[in-house]
Amino acid sequence: MKKSHISIPVPSSKFQKVVCAACEETLVVYSHASSLVTCNFCGNTITEPTGSKANMRGKIVGTAE
């Protein structure tokens, strides 16, 4: 028995490419990061955790696929 009226859930979280504001390096960060994420090159803070989506301190370039 097929249940075509039931939709498949789509996740709202994804991996994003973020450019560091200080050194212009591109990093891949989870959109709902639960810990503080720092840049591997300069040590600048990239994301800060909140209750749901993380605050991004850099520019979001796109999603990582």
Buried (B, 14 or more C-beta within 10 A) or exposed (E): EEEEEEEEEEEEEEEBBBBBBBEEBEBEBBBBBEEEBEBEEEEBBBBEBEEEEBEBBBEEEEEBE
